[in-house]
Amino acid sequence: MRETAQRAATLRPYLSASITEAGTDWPAGPGAEVLDRCRQFLLTAQHDLTWRVQTIERTENATARRGVKGAEFAFPSAESAHAAGAVAGDAVKAAWTAYQSDPSSMNWRRLQSVLGERQGKTSDVAYAAGLLTQMGAATFAEILRVERQKYQNSRSGYSPADLARVRNDLGPLADAFASADSTGKLPADLRARLLDHSPMDDLAALLALTPQSRRFVVDAGTKLAESSGHKTPDPDWNTHWLAKALSQDLGAAQEFLATGDNVQLLLRPEVVKSTGTPGFEKLLADVLDKALAPNAGDDNLRRAAWINTIKLFSNHSAWPSLAPSISETTGLPVPSPVGQVLARHIHQYFPELAGIWTTANLDERLATPNDTWRAIKSNEIVAFFGSILRDPAALSVLKEDYRTFIDNLDLGKDHPFGNATTEAARQLQRNAFYAKSSQAAGMASLLIGGLHEADLSAEEARDVQIQLMFFPVDMAVGAFSGGVGGGLIAETAIGKAADFIVKNPGQDIFSQLWDGAPPEEASDLTNTLLGSQIDALTASRRQHGLPPLSDGDMLYLENTFRGLLLPVVLDAFKKRGG
């Protein structure tokens, strides 16, 4: 409607000029004034519909029929609603002024009565705007202050019992604030006064009493996060209500987590473990579960939130946030719900994380992470995985996600030596195979590095590391054991290569070296491992009557395996003192 009205306004002067130029040739009848009436109708209708839709969206008991929401309106128009809100604002301001002059019980009850009369009306955005504009920012803030002094019994925010005592008084004001703010009708001085000068208890109360606008949740949440942390013996209800508000608004949660130091402040150990409110860790996990899940909300915000989270837990000082808790009923350790969420959802960025590792450790031409991901270094990712792999249950989750990642790489699609008809095409196939194999190695390296940093038993870590290291190699061999053209390994079948894949001598050698061999240089052990794989492939070809590979092909194959395993094994043995 607004667009059509704008077109009518643009067209009017041209039509008017044409009528004037036509003079007596213009036939009698409607002229440019018709466009004015059409434009005015469209603007009026657009204004009315906008008010109705915004009010319905704010109404808790709005009904939905056949997918269309509806509600009963207390006022016939936005103008009448705004006027009624202004009258109500005058009444609240007068009652407050009377209480200021004589803070008696009678005047306080009178103020409470006036506030309670707003119940059920403040979801009307025009009424809310009129109410708040007329009562003024000072009156709003002072009522919050007195309610806090009278009814808040905790030194770190309103408890649920405290909120129940002030809900009839402050509920309508909080709802009016949200209605006006979410539609851009909130007086600017009121927002500035609350964010810049109000105590944290008041900001948290507004979040706790009713869902606020995304902008206010983020702005107030940033203030609350800055003051979070267990500073008194009382439970930190302010931080609890912040987490609750974030759990109710996906967009606000993602923007909050993607902004500045908010992740570092909200997920630091003294907040996660010492807030002292019931179910706080699970509430935080719910926030992260919704905000960080694959395909949730805005892609850019979700990615930025993940980067902030990874960087936080790359610092060992933050690891206690993911430590298990002790069950009050069983006395047994309970895994961190926050860590479980991170382990469950990080797989969506395996390609990008593997790309960071391969760029830094193998060949910068293999992957080019976009500018956003350049903020993370491969050692930070390793430390992040170390933080979540301290929970043994995370191992199986990440292993399964890694297998899915390898499957999606489709290593068998491109032959390692190429089987196309031209050398240029074969080179493309070889490059594609090497790039995919390196991606597999990159992700394995990150997980293996994380295992080294995590506090796991040596046996538990060893078994998983061996599987992770050799899984991409098994996949690689399987990719070309089905037959490679061009005279390289023609007519080699899966069955003929079974002695390499099924027996997998590399795993046996690695296990022996890992368990009991005398310490040697990690590079020597790596060369032994690589040599055993090449020997196994050569023996298999000889057994089946196939000619030896050319020196160039052997070198290419060795370099491919080296690209897969060398950095992984080097790092593994160096950390074991090799």
C-alpha positions as CSV (number, residue, x, y, z in Angstrom):
1,M,0.0,0.0,0.0
2,R,2.8,2.4,0.9
3,E,4.5,1.7,-2.4
4,T,1.4,2.3,-4.4
5,A,0.8,5.6,-2.5
6,Q,4.3,6.7,-3.3
7,R,3.7,6.0,-7.0
8,A,0.5,8.0,-6.9
9,A,2.4,11.0,-5.3
10,T,5.1,10.7,-8.0
11,L,2.5,10.6,-10.8
12,R,0.3,13.5,-9.6
13,P,2.4,16.5,-10.7
14,Y,2.8,15.0,-14.2
15,L,-0.9,14.3,-14.5
16,S,-1.7,17.8,-13.2
17,A,0.7,19.4,-15.7
18,S,-0.8,17.4,-18.5
19,I,-4.3,18.5,-17.6
20,T,-3.2,22.1,-17.5
21,E,-1.5,21.8,-20.9
22,A,-4.6,20.2,-22.4
23,G,-6.8,23.1,-21.3
24,T,-10.2,22.8,-22.9
25,D,-9.2,19.6,-24.6
26,W,-9.3,17.8,-21.2
27,P,-12.8,16.1,-20.9
28,A,-14.9,17.1,-17.9
29,G,-14.6,14.7,-15.0
30,P,-12.1,13.6,-12.3
31,G,-8.6,15.0,-12.4
32,A,-5.5,14.9,-10.3
33,E,-7.5,15.2,-7.1
34,V,-8.6,11.6,-7.6
35,L,-5.0,10.5,-7.2
36,D,-4.8,12.5,-3.9
37,R,-7.9,10.7,-2.5
38,C,-6.5,7.3,-3.6
39,R,-3.2,8.0,-2.0
40,Q,-4.8,9.2,1.2
41,F,-6.9,6.1,1.4
42,L,-3.9,3.8,0.9
43,L,-1.9,5.6,3.6
44,T,-4.7,5.5,6.1
45,A,-5.4,1.8,5.4
46,Q,-1.7,1.0,5.6
47,H,-1.4,2.8,8.9
48,D,-4.5,1.1,10.4
49,L,-3.4,-2.4,9.3
50,T,0.1,-1.9,10.6
51,W,-1.2,-1.0,14.0
52,R,-3.6,-4.0,14.1
53,V,-1.0,-6.5,12.9
54,Q,1.6,-5.2,15.5
55,T,-0.9,-5.3,18.3
56,I,-2.0,-8.8,17.4
57,E,1.6,-9.9,17.4
58,R,2.0,-8.5,21.0
59,T,-1.3,-10.0,22.3
60,E,-0.7,-13.2,24.3
61,N,-4.2,-14.7,23.8
62,A,-4.4,-13.9,20.1
63,T,-6.4,-16.6,18.3
64,A,-5.4,-18.3,15.1
65,R,-7.9,-19.6,12.6
66,R,-6.7,-21.2,9.3
67,G,-3.3,-19.8,9.9
68,V,-4.5,-16.2,10.4
69,K,-4.1,-14.6,13.9
70,G,-6.8,-12.4,15.3
71,A,-7.6,-10.5,18.6
72,E,-10.2,-8.3,20.1
73,F,-9.3,-4.6,20.1
74,A,-10.1,-2.3,23.1
75,F,-9.9,0.7,20.8
76,P,-11.4,1.4,17.4
77,S,-8.2,3.0,16.0
78,A,-4.6,3.7,16.6
79,E,-5.4,7.3,17.3
80,S,-7.9,6.6,20.0
81,A,-5.6,4.0,21.5
82,H,-2.8,6.5,21.7
83,A,-5.1,9.1,23.2
84,A,-6.3,6.6,25.9
85,G,-2.6,5.7,26.6
86,A,-1.8,9.3,27.1
87,V,-4.6,9.7,29.6
88,A,-3.4,6.6,31.5
89,G,0.1,8.1,31.5
90,D,-1.1,11.2,33.1
91,A,-2.9,9.1,35.7
92,V,0.2,7.1,36.6
93,K,2.3,10.3,36.7
94,A,-0.2,12.0,39.0
95,A,-0.3,9.0,41.3
96,W,3.4,8.8,41.5
97,T,3.7,12.6,42.2
98,A,1.2,12.1,45.1
99,Y,3.3,9.3,46.5
100,Q,6.5,11.3,46.2
101,S,4.8,14.1,48.2
102,D,3.4,11.7,50.8
103,P,4.9,8.2,50.7
104,S,2.0,6.8,52.7
105,S,0.6,3.3,52.4
106,M,-2.6,4.8,51.0
107,N,-0.8,6.6,48.3
108,W,1.2,3.5,47.5
109,R,-1.9,1.4,47.1
110,R,-3.4,4.1,44.9
111,L,-0.3,4.0,42.6
112,Q,-0.6,0.2,42.5
113,S,-4.2,0.4,41.6
114,V,-3.5,2.8,38.7
115,L,-0.7,0.6,37.5
116,G,-2.9,-2.5,37.7
117,E,-5.6,-0.8,35.6
118,R,-3.2,-0.9,32.6
119,Q,-3.3,-4.7,32.6
120,G,-4.5,-6.2,29.3
121,K,-4.2,-2.9,27.4
122,T,-0.4,-2.4,27.1
123,S,-0.1,-5.0,24.3
124,D,-1.7,-2.3,22.1
125,V,1.4,-0.6,20.6
126,A,-0.3,2.8,20.2
127,Y,-1.7,2.7,23.7
128,A,1.8,1.7,25.0
129,A,3.4,4.5,23.2
130,G,1.0,7.1,24.5
131,L,1.3,5.8,28.1
132,L,5.1,5.8,28.2
133,T,5.4,9.2,26.4
134,Q,3.0,10.9,28.8
135,M,4.3,9.4,32.1
136,G,8.0,10.1,31.1
137,A,11.3,8.4,31.6
138,A,11.9,9.7,35.1
139,T,8.6,8.4,36.4
140,F,9.1,5.0,34.8
141,A,12.6,4.6,36.3
142,E,11.6,5.9,39.8
143,I,8.7,3.4,40.0
144,L,11.2,0.6,39.1
145,R,13.5,1.9,41.9
146,V,10.8,1.9,44.6
147,E,9.4,-1.5,43.6
148,R,12.9,-2.9,43.9
149,Q,13.5,-1.4,47.3
150,K,10.2,-2.7,48.6
151,Y,10.1,-6.2,47.2
152,Q,13.5,-7.4,46.0
153,N,15.0,-9.7,48.7
154,S,18.1,-10.9,46.8
155,R,21.2,-8.8,46.3
156,S,21.6,-10.1,42.7
157,G,18.2,-9.6,41.1
158,Y,14.6,-10.6,41.6
159,S,14.0,-14.2,42.6
160,P,10.8,-15.9,41.2
161,A,9.0,-15.2,44.5
162,D,10.1,-11.5,44.3
163,L,8.8,-11.3,40.7
164,A,5.5,-12.7,41.7
165,R,5.1,-9.8,44.2
166,V,5.8,-7.1,41.7
167,R,4.1,-8.6,38.6
168,N,0.8,-6.8,39.0
169,D,2.6,-3.5,39.3
170,L,5.5,-3.8,36.9
171,G,4.0,-6.3,34.5
172,P,2.0,-3.7,32.6
173,L,5.0,-1.3,32.5
174,A,7.3,-4.0,31.2
175,D,4.7,-5.0,28.6
176,A,4.2,-1.5,27.5
177,F,7.9,-1.0,27.2
178,A,8.2,-4.1,25.0
179,S,5.2,-3.2,22.8
180,A,6.5,0.3,22.1
181,D,10.1,-0.8,21.7
182,S,9.4,-3.7,19.3
183,T,7.6,-1.3,16.9
184,G,10.0,1.7,17.1
185,K,7.6,3.8,19.2
186,L,9.5,3.8,22.5
187,P,10.6,7.3,23.7
188,A,14.3,7.5,23.0
189,D,15.0,9.1,26.4
190,L,13.4,6.2,28.2
191,R,15.6,3.6,26.5
192,A,18.7,5.7,27.1
193,R,17.9,6.2,30.8
194,L,17.3,2.5,31.4
195,L,20.4,1.3,29.6
196,D,22.8,4.0,30.8
197,H,21.6,4.7,34.3
198,S,19.4,2.0,35.7
199,P,20.7,-0.8,38.0
200,M,21.2,-4.2,36.6
201,D,18.3,-5.5,38.7
202,D,15.9,-3.3,36.9
203,L,17.1,-4.3,33.4
204,A,16.9,-8.0,34.4
205,A,13.4,-7.5,35.8
206,L,12.1,-6.1,32.4
207,L,13.6,-9.2,30.7
208,A,12.0,-11.5,33.2
209,L,8.5,-10.0,33.3
210,T,7.8,-10.2,29.5
211,P,9.6,-10.9,26.2
212,Q,11.4,-7.7,25.1
213,S,12.5,-6.6,21.7
214,R,15.5,-8.2,20.1
215,R,17.4,-5.0,20.3
216,F,16.7,-4.5,24.0
217,V,17.6,-8.1,24.9
218,V,21.0,-7.7,23.2
219,D,21.7,-4.3,24.6
220,A,20.5,-5.0,28.1
221,G,22.0,-8.5,27.9
222,T,25.5,-7.0,27.1
223,K,25.2,-4.8,30.2
224,L,24.1,-7.8,32.4
225,A,26.9,-10.0,31.0
226,E,29.5,-7.4,31.9
227,S,28.3,-7.5,35.5
228,S,27.7,-11.2,35.7
229,G,29.6,-13.5,38.1
230,H,29.0,-14.6,41.6
231,K,29.8,-11.5,43.7
232,T,27.5,-12.3,46.7
233,P,26.3,-15.4,48.5
234,D,22.9,-15.0,46.9
235,P,21.9,-16.7,43.6
236,D,22.7,-14.5,40.6
237,W,19.1,-14.1,39.3
238,N,20.1,-11.2,37.0
239,T,22.2,-13.6,34.8
240,H,19.6,-16.3,35.1
241,W,16.9,-14.0,33.6
242,L,19.3,-12.9,30.9
243,A,19.8,-16.6,29.9
244,K,16.0,-17.1,30.0
245,A,15.4,-14.2,27.7
246,L,18.0,-15.4,25.2
247,S,16.4,-18.9,25.3
248,Q,13.1,-17.3,24.1
249,D,14.5,-15.3,21.2
250,L,16.7,-17.1,18.6
251,G,17.6,-13.9,16.8
252,A,18.6,-12.1,20.0
253,A,20.6,-15.1,21.2
254,Q,22.6,-15.3,18.0
255,E,23.3,-11.6,17.8
256,F,24.3,-11.6,21.5
257,L,26.7,-14.5,21.1
258,A,28.1,-13.0,17.9
259,T,28.8,-9.6,19.6
260,G,32.0,-8.5,21.3
261,D,33.0,-10.3,24.5
262,N,29.5,-11.6,25.3
263,V,30.5,-15.3,24.9
264,Q,33.6,-14.8,27.0
265,L,31.6,-13.1,29.7
266,L,28.6,-15.4,29.8
267,L,30.4,-18.8,29.5
268,R,33.3,-18.2,31.8
269,P,33.5,-20.7,34.7
270,E,32.5,-18.3,37.5
271,V,29.2,-17.7,35.7
272,V,28.5,-21.2,34.4
273,K,29.4,-23.0,37.6
274,S,28.6,-20.3,40.3
275,T,25.4,-18.5,39.3
276,G,23.6,-20.6,41.9
277,T,20.1,-20.7,40.3
278,P,18.3,-23.9,39.7
279,G,19.0,-25.5,36.3
280,F,21.2,-22.6,35.1
281,E,23.6,-24.8,33.1
282,K,20.8,-26.5,31.3
283,L,19.3,-23.1,30.6
284,L,22.6,-22.0,29.0
285,A,22.7,-25.2,27.0
286,D,19.2,-24.5,25.7
287,V,20.4,-21.1,24.5
288,L,23.4,-22.6,22.7
289,D,21.4,-25.5,21.4
290,K,18.9,-23.2,19.6
291,A,21.5,-20.6,18.5
292,L,24.3,-22.9,17.3
293,A,22.4,-25.7,15.7
294,P,22.9,-26.4,12.0
295,N,20.7,-24.1,9.8
296,A,19.4,-22.2,12.8
297,G,18.6,-18.5,12.3
298,D,21.0,-16.3,10.5
299,D,24.0,-18.0,8.9
300,N,26.4,-15.1,9.5
301,L,25.5,-14.6,13.1
302,R,25.6,-18.3,13.8
303,R,29.1,-18.6,12.3
304,A,30.3,-15.5,14.3
305,A,28.8,-17.0,17.5
306,W,30.6,-20.3,16.8
307,I,33.9,-18.5,16.2
308,N,33.6,-16.6,19.5
309,T,32.8,-19.9,21.3
310,I,35.7,-21.8,19.7
311,K,38.1,-19.0,20.6
312,L,36.9,-18.9,24.2
313,F,37.4,-22.6,24.8
314,S,40.8,-22.6,23.1
315,N,41.9,-21.0,26.4
316,H,42.4,-23.7,29.1
317,S,41.3,-21.2,31.7
318,A,37.7,-21.6,30.3
319,W,37.7,-25.4,30.4
320,P,36.2,-25.6,33.9
321,S,33.0,-24.3,32.4
322,L,32.6,-27.7,30.7
323,A,33.6,-29.8,33.7
324,P,31.0,-32.4,34.9
325,S,28.8,-31.6,37.9
326,I,28.0,-33.9,40.8
327,S,24.4,-35.1,40.9
328,E,22.8,-34.2,44.2
329,T,20.7,-37.4,44.1
330,T,23.2,-40.0,43.0
331,G,26.5,-38.4,43.8
332,L,27.8,-39.4,40.4
333,P,29.3,-37.0,37.8
334,V,26.9,-35.5,35.3
335,P,28.4,-34.4,31.9
336,S,28.3,-30.7,31.1
337,P,25.1,-30.0,29.1
338,V,26.9,-27.0,27.5
339,G,29.8,-29.3,26.3
340,Q,27.3,-31.8,25.0
341,V,25.6,-29.2,22.8
342,L,29.0,-28.0,21.4
343,A,30.0,-31.6,20.6
344,R,26.6,-32.3,18.9
345,H,26.6,-29.3,16.6
346,I,30.2,-28.5,15.7
347,H,30.1,-31.0,12.7
348,Q,28.4,-28.4,10.5
349,Y,31.8,-26.6,10.2
350,F,34.1,-29.6,9.8
351,P,34.9,-28.5,6.2
352,E,35.9,-25.0,7.2
353,L,37.9,-26.2,10.3
354,A,39.7,-28.8,8.2
355,G,40.5,-26.2,5.7
356,I,42.1,-24.0,8.3
357,W,44.3,-26.9,9.4
358,T,45.3,-28.0,5.8
359,T,46.1,-24.4,4.9
360,A,48.4,-24.0,7.9
361,N,50.0,-27.4,7.9
362,L,50.0,-28.9,4.4
363,D,49.6,-26.5,1.5
364,E,48.0,-23.1,1.6
365,R,46.6,-23.7,-1.9
366,L,44.4,-26.6,-0.7
367,A,41.8,-24.4,1.1
368,T,41.1,-20.8,1.3
369,P,38.9,-20.0,4.4
370,N,36.9,-16.8,4.0
371,D,37.9,-13.8,6.0
372,T,35.6,-14.7,8.9
373,W,37.3,-18.0,9.5
374,R,40.8,-16.4,9.3
375,A,40.2,-15.2,12.8
376,I,40.9,-18.7,14.1
377,K,44.2,-20.6,14.1
378,S,44.5,-24.3,13.9
379,N,46.0,-24.6,17.4
380,E,43.0,-22.8,18.8
381,I,40.7,-25.3,17.1
382,V,42.7,-28.2,18.6
383,A,42.4,-26.7,22.1
384,F,38.6,-26.3,21.5
385,F,38.3,-30.0,20.7
386,G,40.3,-30.8,23.7
387,S,37.8,-28.9,25.9
388,I,34.8,-30.9,24.7
389,L,36.7,-34.2,24.4
390,R,37.3,-34.2,28.1
391,D,33.8,-35.7,28.3
392,P,34.3,-39.3,27.0
393,A,30.8,-39.4,25.6
394,A,31.9,-36.7,23.1
395,L,34.2,-39.2,21.5
396,S,31.5,-41.3,19.9
397,V,29.6,-38.3,18.8
398,L,32.6,-36.7,17.0
399,K,33.8,-40.0,15.6
400,E,30.4,-40.6,14.0
401,D,30.3,-37.1,12.6
402,Y,33.8,-37.5,11.3
403,R,32.7,-40.7,9.4
404,T,29.8,-38.7,7.9
405,F,32.2,-36.0,6.9
406,I,34.5,-38.5,5.2
407,D,31.5,-40.1,3.4
408,N,30.4,-36.7,2.1
409,L,33.9,-36.0,0.7
410,D,33.2,-38.9,-1.7
411,L,36.9,-39.9,-2.0
412,G,36.0,-42.7,-4.5
413,K,34.7,-40.2,-7.0
414,D,38.2,-39.1,-8.2
415,H,40.8,-41.7,-9.0
416,P,44.1,-41.0,-7.2
417,F,46.1,-41.4,-10.4
418,G,43.4,-40.3,-12.9
419,N,41.7,-42.5,-15.5
420,A,40.6,-39.8,-17.9
421,T,41.6,-39.9,-21.6
422,T,43.8,-36.8,-21.5
423,E,46.7,-35.9,-19.2
424,A,45.1,-32.6,-18.3
425,A,41.9,-34.3,-17.2
426,R,43.9,-37.0,-15.2
427,Q,45.8,-34.2,-13.4
428,L,42.5,-32.7,-12.4
429,Q,41.4,-36.0,-11.0
430,R,44.6,-36.4,-9.1
431,N,44.4,-32.9,-7.7
432,A,40.8,-33.5,-6.6
433,F,41.7,-36.8,-4.8
434,Y,44.6,-35.1,-3.0
435,A,42.5,-32.2,-1.9
436,K,39.8,-34.4,-0.5
437,S,42.3,-36.7,1.2
438,S,44.0,-33.7,2.8
439,Q,40.6,-32.5,4.1
440,A,40.1,-35.9,5.7
441,A,43.6,-35.7,7.2
442,G,43.0,-32.1,8.4
443,M,39.9,-33.0,10.3
444,A,41.5,-36.1,11.8
445,S,44.5,-34.0,12.9
446,L,42.2,-31.6,14.7
447,L,40.4,-34.4,16.6
448,I,43.6,-36.2,17.4
449,G,45.2,-33.0,18.6
450,G,42.2,-32.4,20.8
451,L,42.5,-35.9,22.2
452,H,46.0,-35.2,23.3
453,E,44.9,-32.0,25.1
454,A,41.9,-33.7,26.7
455,D,42.3,-35.4,30.0
456,L,41.7,-39.0,28.9
457,S,43.4,-42.3,29.7
458,A,46.2,-43.3,27.4
459,E,44.5,-46.4,26.2
460,E,41.2,-44.6,25.5
461,A,43.0,-41.9,23.5
462,R,45.2,-44.4,21.6
463,D,42.3,-46.5,20.3
464,V,40.4,-43.5,19.0
465,Q,43.5,-41.9,17.5
466,I,44.4,-45.0,15.5
467,Q,40.9,-45.3,14.1
468,L,40.9,-41.6,13.1
469,M,44.3,-41.7,11.5
470,F,43.6,-44.7,9.4
471,F,40.0,-44.2,8.5
472,P,40.8,-41.7,5.6
473,V,43.6,-44.0,4.4
474,D,41.3,-47.0,4.3
475,M,38.8,-44.8,2.3
476,A,41.6,-43.7,0.0
477,V,42.8,-47.2,-0.8
478,G,39.2,-48.3,-1.2
479,A,38.7,-45.5,-3.7
480,F,41.3,-46.8,-6.2
481,S,41.2,-50.6,-5.4
482,G,38.0,-50.9,-7.4
483,G,40.0,-50.2,-10.6
484,V,42.0,-47.4,-12.0
485,G,42.3,-47.0,-15.8
486,G,45.1,-45.7,-17.9
487,G,47.3,-48.7,-17.4
488,L,48.1,-47.8,-13.8
489,I,46.2,-50.3,-11.7
490,A,43.7,-51.6,-14.3
491,E,41.4,-54.5,-13.3
492,T,42.4,-54.4,-9.6
493,A,39.3,-55.4,-7.6
494,I,38.2,-54.9,-4.0
495,G,38.9,-58.5,-3.3
496,K,42.4,-58.4,-4.7
497,A,43.2,-55.5,-2.4
498,A,41.7,-57.2,0.6
499,D,45.1,-58.1,2.0
500,F,45.8,-54.4,2.3
501,I,42.5,-53.1,3.5
502,V,41.3,-55.8,5.8
503,K,44.6,-56.7,7.4
504,N,45.6,-53.0,7.4
505,P,49.2,-53.6,8.6
506,G,49.7,-50.0,9.2
507,Q,47.4,-50.1,12.1
508,D,49.2,-53.1,13.6
509,I,52.6,-51.4,13.2
510,F,51.3,-48.2,14.7
511,S,49.8,-50.0,17.7
512,Q,53.1,-51.8,18.3
513,L,55.0,-48.6,18.1
514,W,52.5,-46.7,20.3
515,D,52.4,-49.4,23.0
516,G,55.9,-50.6,23.5
517,A,58.6,-49.7,21.0
518,P,61.6,-47.8,22.3
519,P,61.3,-44.0,21.8
520,E,62.6,-42.8,18.5
521,E,62.3,-39.6,16.5
522,A,58.7,-39.1,15.4
523,S,59.8,-38.5,11.8
524,D,61.5,-42.0,11.7
525,L,58.4,-43.7,13.0
526,T,56.3,-41.9,10.4
527,N,58.6,-43.0,7.6
528,T,58.4,-46.6,8.9
529,L,54.6,-46.3,8.8
530,L,54.5,-44.8,5.3
531,G,57.0,-47.4,4.0
532,S,54.9,-50.2,5.3
533,Q,51.9,-49.0,3.4
534,I,53.8,-48.6,0.2
535,D,55.3,-52.1,0.7
536,A,51.9,-53.6,1.3
537,L,50.5,-52.0,-1.9
538,T,53.6,-53.2,-3.9
539,A,53.2,-56.8,-2.5
540,S,49.6,-56.9,-3.4
541,R,50.2,-55.9,-7.0
542,R,53.0,-58.5,-7.3
543,Q,50.8,-61.2,-5.8
544,H,48.1,-60.5,-8.4
545,G,50.5,-60.4,-11.3
546,L,50.2,-56.7,-11.9
547,P,53.2,-54.6,-13.1
548,P,55.0,-52.3,-10.7
549,L,53.9,-48.7,-10.6
550,S,56.1,-46.1,-12.3
551,D,58.5,-44.1,-10.1
552,G,56.3,-41.0,-10.6
553,D,53.2,-42.8,-9.6
554,M,54.9,-44.3,-6.5
555,L,56.2,-40.9,-5.5
556,Y,52.7,-39.4,-6.0
557,L,51.1,-42.1,-3.9
558,E,53.7,-41.8,-1.1
559,N,53.3,-38.0,-1.0
560,T,49.6,-38.4,-0.8
561,F,49.9,-40.7,2.2
562,R,52.5,-38.5,3.7
563,G,50.2,-35.5,3.3
564,L,47.5,-37.5,5.1
565,L,49.6,-38.8,8.0
566,L,52.8,-36.9,8.5
567,P,51.6,-33.9,10.5
568,V,49.2,-36.0,12.5
569,V,51.8,-38.6,13.5
570,L,54.5,-36.1,14.1
571,D,52.4,-34.1,16.5
572,A,51.2,-37.2,18.2
573,F,54.6,-38.6,18.9
574,K,56.1,-35.2,19.8
575,K,53.5,-34.7,22.5
576,R,54.4,-38.1,23.8
577,G,58.0,-37.0,24.1
578,G,59.3,-38.3,20.7
